[in-house]
Amino acid sequence: MNSEINYKYPSVPDLRERAKSKIPKFAFEYLDGGCNDDVNLKKNTLRIRDIELKPKYLVDYQPPSLKTELFGHVYDAPFGISPVGLQGLMWPKSPEILAKAAFEHNIPFVLSTVTTASIEKISEITEGSAWFQLYHPAEQSVTKDILKRAESAGCPVLIILADVPSFGYRPRDIRNGLSMPPKMTLTNIINAMKRPHWSLKTLINGQPGFEILKPYMPKNLNLSQLAKFMDATFSGRLNEEKIKRIRDLWKGKLVIKGAESIHDVEMACKLGLDGVIVSNHGGRQVDVGQATIDSLKTISPLYKDKITIMMDSGIRGGADVARVMASGADFSFMGRTFMYGVSALGNKGGDHTIAMLKKQLTQVMEQLSCAKINDLTKKLVVK
């Protein structure tokens, strides 16, 4: 039994319920919610769990290895931590906690442009191994400056977003008047008072802010002002010209996130990108599209040998990782899962969640008689 696992919370639903009881409603709803009516949020996971894998027992078998090579680095598991915005709102210092856990467990941690820790701080924690996700700036000078910071920090992989041409319509956040720091309406004050541990931790650590964007933005923007700032400062819709410019500027590995169509993956290949992440932003951007696993199953057979194909959105546990890897992904990422963990267990949440996922995935591989992650594709039940 792994000592890093807290067996009071042996599953992601356990962590989610614990997180809900520990952080204010406005923070939990930001983490937990999707957009519009949450159709794609729910469908992402449900469709993953339609996938079946076939066990084989009466064979010679060696203990499984989770090690997975990605962009020339051998990670200790086939999953990493997705970029998440406003992480410090949900639990103080959560990007630092998760980055440290990812580094110690040798899995990738991806830092978002709109999170609450700086590129430089996360680089210090991870010894330059953290990936960086860029919200594309409208001003070329801002792009160059952020990329220079990421390069100086040693980030080996840059992710650019394709799925934020506009902000998702998120009713919970609108009702909660979400801002950074949170707008202290009477309702939000009451909700914070009901979570004294969170309030004390926030008081000790200070109000979280957009540390990466601070050099480029006014202070204390509310949700409406933030949206106007983001619209003015960042140009969310990517096109061939913008990607070419970034490709010329960035000498490390370059990945596009949000690719769900053959057209977009073909464009990524044409422009010399190193990978794609099949993603719908965790169901937070568009409510009318496919589940990510269905997009993956279309894309992987056509492009598996041409470009590295990864996936996030809807993956919640180790068994889900097995299903996704069996369906043709080269790697997988999770965001909410890790944020539930750190919101539930604080400083121990990252280590617990990674160890739990490894144990869950190992158990699946043992049942299926898979010695290596690549063996999972042989166990897929084709319907």
CORWO-V548505 format. One record per pair of residues at least 6 apart in sequence whose ideal C-beta (glycine too) atoms are under 7 Angstrom apart, sorted by the first residue. I is the first residue (numbers start at 0). J is the second residue. D is the distance in whole Angstrom. If there is no record, write none. Layout:
{{I;J;D} {I;J;D}}
//
This chain:
{{1;354;5} {1;358;6} {3;350;4} {3;351;6} {3;354;4} {4;351;6} {4;354;5} {4;355;5} {4;358;7} {5;344;6} {5;347;7} {5;351;5} {8;14;5} {8;17;6} {8;343;6} {9;355;7} {10;316;7} {11;315;5} {11;316;5} {11;336;5} {11;339;6} {14;339;4} {14;340;5} {14;343;5} {14;352;7} {15;339;5} {17;343;4} {18;27;7} {18;339;5} {18;342;4} {18;343;4} {19;27;5} {21;194;6} {21;196;6} {21;197;6} {21;342;6} {21;343;6} {22;89;6} {22;90;7} {22;194;6} {22;197;5} {22;342;5} {23;187;7} {23;190;4} {23;191;5} {23;194;5} {23;197;6} {24;190;4} {25;175;4} {25;177;6} {25;181;6} {25;187;5} {25;190;6} {26;88;5} {26;89;5} {28;171;4} {28;175;6} {29;85;7} {29;88;7} {29;172;6} {29;177;6} {30;89;5} {30;335;6} {30;338;5} {32;169;6} {32;171;5} {33;39;6} {33;40;3} {33;282;4} {33;283;5} {33;286;7} {34;167;4} {34;168;5} {34;169;5} {34;282;7} {34;283;5} {34;284;6} {34;286;5} {35;168;6} {35;286;4} {36;286;6} {37;282;7} {38;286;5} {39;279;6} {39;282;4} {39;285;7} {39;286;5} {39;288;6} {39;290;7} {40;281;7} {40;282;3} {42;290;5} {43;282;6} {43;290;5} {43;291;6} {43;312;5} {43;313;3} {44;313;4} {44;315;6} {46;290;4} {46;292;5} {46;293;6} {47;292;5} {47;313;5} {47;314;7} {47;319;5} {47;322;5} {47;323;6} {50;322;4} {50;325;7} {50;326;6} {51;380;4} {52;321;7} {52;322;7} {52;325;6} {52;367;6} {52;378;4} {52;379;6} {52;380;6} {53;378;5} {53;380;5} {54;366;5} {54;367;5} {55;367;7} {55;368;5} {56;368;7} {58;368;5} {60;368;5} {60;370;7} {61;370;5} {63;361;6} {63;364;4} {63;365;6} {63;369;6} {63;370;6} {64;370;7} {64;371;6} {65;75;6} {65;76;5} {65;77;6} {65;357;6} {65;360;6} {65;361;7} {65;372;6} {66;73;5} {66;74;7} {66;75;6} {67;74;5} {67;76;7} {67;77;4} {67;330;6} {67;372;5} {69;329;7} {69;330;5} {70;155;7} {70;156;6} {70;252;5} {70;273;7} {74;105;6} {74;106;5} {74;107;7} {75;104;6} {75;105;4} {75;106;6} {76;106;5} {76;357;6} {77;320;6} {77;324;6} {77;330;6} {77;331;6} {77;372;5} {78;106;6} {78;320;5} {78;331;5} {78;332;7} {78;333;6} {78;356;6} {79;106;5} {79;107;4} {79;108;7} {79;109;7} {79;330;7} {79;332;5} {80;97;5} {80;101;5} {80;106;7} {80;107;7} {80;108;5} {80;109;6} {80;332;7} {80;333;7} {80;337;5} {81;109;6} {81;311;5} {81;332;4} {81;333;6} {81;334;4} {82;109;4} {82;110;6} {82;111;4} {82;132;4} {83;111;6} {83;114;7} {83;334;5} {83;338;6} {84;111;5} {84;113;4} {84;114;6} {85;113;7} {85;114;7} {85;115;6} {85;179;6} {86;93;4} {86;94;5} {86;114;5} {86;115;5} {86;338;7} {87;93;6} {87;94;7} {87;115;3} {87;207;3} {88;115;7} {88;179;7} {88;181;7} {88;207;6} {89;338;6} {89;342;5} {90;341;5} {90;342;5} {90;345;7} {91;200;5} {91;201;5} {91;204;4} {91;207;7} {92;204;6} {93;338;7} {93;341;5} {94;110;7} {94;114;5} {94;115;6} {94;116;4} {94;121;6} {95;116;6} {95;120;7} {95;124;6} {96;341;5} {96;346;6} {96;348;7} {96;349;5} {97;108;6} {97;337;6} {97;341;6} {97;349;5} {98;108;5} {98;121;5} {98;124;5} {98;125;5} {98;129;6} {99;124;5} {99;349;7} {100;349;3} {100;350;5} {100;353;6} {101;107;7} {101;108;4} {101;349;7} {102;108;7} {102;124;6} {102;125;4} {102;126;7} {102;128;6} {104;353;5} {106;353;7} {107;130;6} {108;125;6} {108;129;5} {108;130;7} {109;130;4} {109;132;5} {109;158;6} {110;118;7} {110;121;5} {110;129;5} {110;130;7} {110;131;5} {110;132;7} {111;132;5} {112;132;6} {112;133;6} {112;134;4} {112;211;6} {112;212;7} {113;134;6} {113;209;6} {113;212;7} {115;207;4} {115;208;6} {115;209;7} {115;210;6} {116;210;6} {117;210;4} {117;211;6} {118;131;6} {118;148;5} {118;149;6} {118;152;5} {118;211;6} {119;152;6} {121;129;5} {122;129;6} {122;152;3} {122;153;6} {127;152;6} {127;153;3} {128;155;7} {129;154;6} {130;154;6} {130;155;7} {130;156;4} {130;158;6} {131;149;4} {131;154;4} {131;157;6} {131;158;7} {132;158;4} {132;160;7} {132;256;7} {133;145;7} {133;157;6} {133;158;7} {133;159;5} {134;160;6} {134;163;7} {134;233;5} {135;159;6} {135;160;7} {135;233;6} {135;234;5} {135;235;7} {135;237;6} {135;241;6} {136;142;5} {136;145;7} {136;232;6} {136;233;5} {137;232;6} {137;233;6} {137;234;4} {141;215;6} {141;232;7} {143;248;7} {146;248;5} {146;249;6} {149;157;6} {154;251;7} {155;251;5} {155;252;6} {156;251;6} {156;252;4} {156;254;6} {157;249;5} {157;251;6} {157;253;5} {158;254;5} {158;256;5} {158;276;7} {159;237;7} {159;242;7} {159;245;6} {159;255;6} {160;256;6} {160;257;6} {161;237;5} {161;255;5} {161;256;7} {161;257;4} {161;258;6} {161;263;6} {162;257;3} {162;278;7} {162;279;6} {162;280;5} {162;284;5} {163;235;4} {163;284;6} {164;235;5} {164;236;4} {165;235;7} {166;226;6} {167;283;5} {167;284;4} {169;283;7} {172;222;7} {175;187;7} {176;182;4} {176;184;6} {176;222;6} {177;222;5} {178;220;7} {178;221;4} {178;222;5} {178;225;7} {179;207;7} {179;208;6} {179;209;6} {180;206;4} {180;219;7} {181;187;6} {182;221;6} {191;198;5} {192;198;7} {209;216;7} {215;232;6} {216;228;6} {220;228;6} {239;266;7} {239;270;7} {242;270;5} {243;270;6} {245;253;7} {246;253;6} {246;270;6} {246;271;6} {252;273;4} {252;274;7} {253;272;5} {253;273;6} {254;272;7} {254;273;6} {254;274;4} {254;275;7} {254;276;6} {255;267;5} {255;272;6} {255;275;5} {256;276;4} {256;278;5} {257;278;5} {257;280;7} {258;264;5} {258;267;6} {258;275;4} {258;277;6} {259;277;6} {259;279;6} {259;288;7} {259;289;7} {259;291;7} {259;294;4} {261;297;7} {261;298;7} {261;301;7} {264;275;5} {264;298;5} {264;302;5} {264;306;7} {267;275;5} {267;306;6} {268;302;7} {268;305;5} {268;306;5} {272;306;7} {273;307;6} {274;306;6} {274;307;4} {274;309;6} {275;306;6} {275;308;6} {276;309;5} {276;310;7} {276;311;6} {276;332;7} {277;291;5} {277;294;5} {277;295;5} {277;298;6} {277;308;7} {277;310;4} {278;291;6} {278;310;7} {278;311;5} {278;312;5} {279;285;6} {279;288;6} {279;291;6} {279;312;5} {280;312;7} {281;312;5} {281;334;6} {281;335;6} {282;312;6} {290;313;7} {291;310;6} {291;312;4} {291;313;6} {292;313;7} {292;323;7} {292;326;6} {295;310;5} {295;326;6} {295;327;6} {295;328;6} {296;326;6} {296;327;7} {298;308;6} {299;308;6} {299;326;7} {299;327;3} {299;328;7} {300;327;7} {302;308;6} {303;327;6} {307;329;5} {308;327;7} {308;328;6} {308;329;5} {309;328;6} {309;329;6} {309;330;4} {309;331;7} {309;332;6} {310;323;5} {310;328;5} {310;331;6} {311;331;7} {311;332;4} {311;333;7} {311;334;7} {314;320;6} {314;323;6} {314;331;6} {314;333;5} {315;336;6} {316;356;7} {316;359;5} {317;356;5} {317;359;3} {317;360;4} {317;363;6} {318;359;6} {318;363;5} {320;331;5} {320;356;7} {320;360;5} {321;360;6} {321;363;4} {321;375;6} {323;331;5} {324;331;7} {324;372;6} {324;375;5} {325;375;4} {325;376;5} {325;378;6} {325;379;5} {326;379;7} {327;376;7} {336;352;6} {337;349;7} {337;352;5} {340;348;4} {340;349;6} {340;351;6} {340;352;3} {341;348;4} {341;349;6} {342;348;7} {344;351;5} {367;378;5} {369;375;6} {369;378;7}}
//
